[in-house]
Amino acid sequence: MNGVHTKIIQKRLASRYACAFLNIFEDEFVKGSGDALCAGARFFSERKKAIFFMQLGSIPRELVRTRLITICTQLGISQTIEALITLLLEHKRIFLLELVFKQLCKELHRRRNEVECEITTVDGLSQKDKQTIVDVFEKKLGKKLLCTYKENPALIAGIRICTEQVSWEYSIGGRLRYIYNTLKR
């Protein structure tokens, strides 16, 4: 099997673990601990080597389990995650941990009708402007936005809003790219 095919299978398997876990334990994840799942996904994404070493046979499974549960507790993740960690260890699929956390976060957002959104502007927005933008796009998308805000001086007088499915930009730089691409054809 090639690498791309393996990654697709791993992602599908991680999604199945995540969905099965949430089917049983979704009620345990109130708003705050749902955010903690996403923090866990970022945490494990930044520490891929640690997960690699944890799957080696030289570290006792019980030690790996207790360390992972401790990390999850420190991140504020519900204690029910212990069942998932134990299951992944028993099935010798701890290498899927990062992907499972990403899928848990994604699936929890889907079930709550939420979407992560990144709003980029040249400089900071006032609270009123932020709320106006969020209101317009929540109405347009029909979902609750979970926004992060960034500043990018290279944007040149405008705004860029990106979700996993939608990218919208209104800026001088965007207009110039549009004109360039139109003339290039």
Secondary structure, 3 states (H helix, E strand, C coil): CCHHHHHHHHHHHHHHHHHHHHHHHHHHCCHHHHHHHHHHHHHHHCCHHHHHHHCCCCCCHHHHHHHHHHHHHHCCCCCCHHHHHHHHHHCCCHHHHHHHHHHHHHHHHHHCCEEEEEEEECCCCCHHHHHHHHHHHHHHHCCEEEEEEEECHHHCCCEEEECCCCEEEECHHHHHHHHHHHHHC
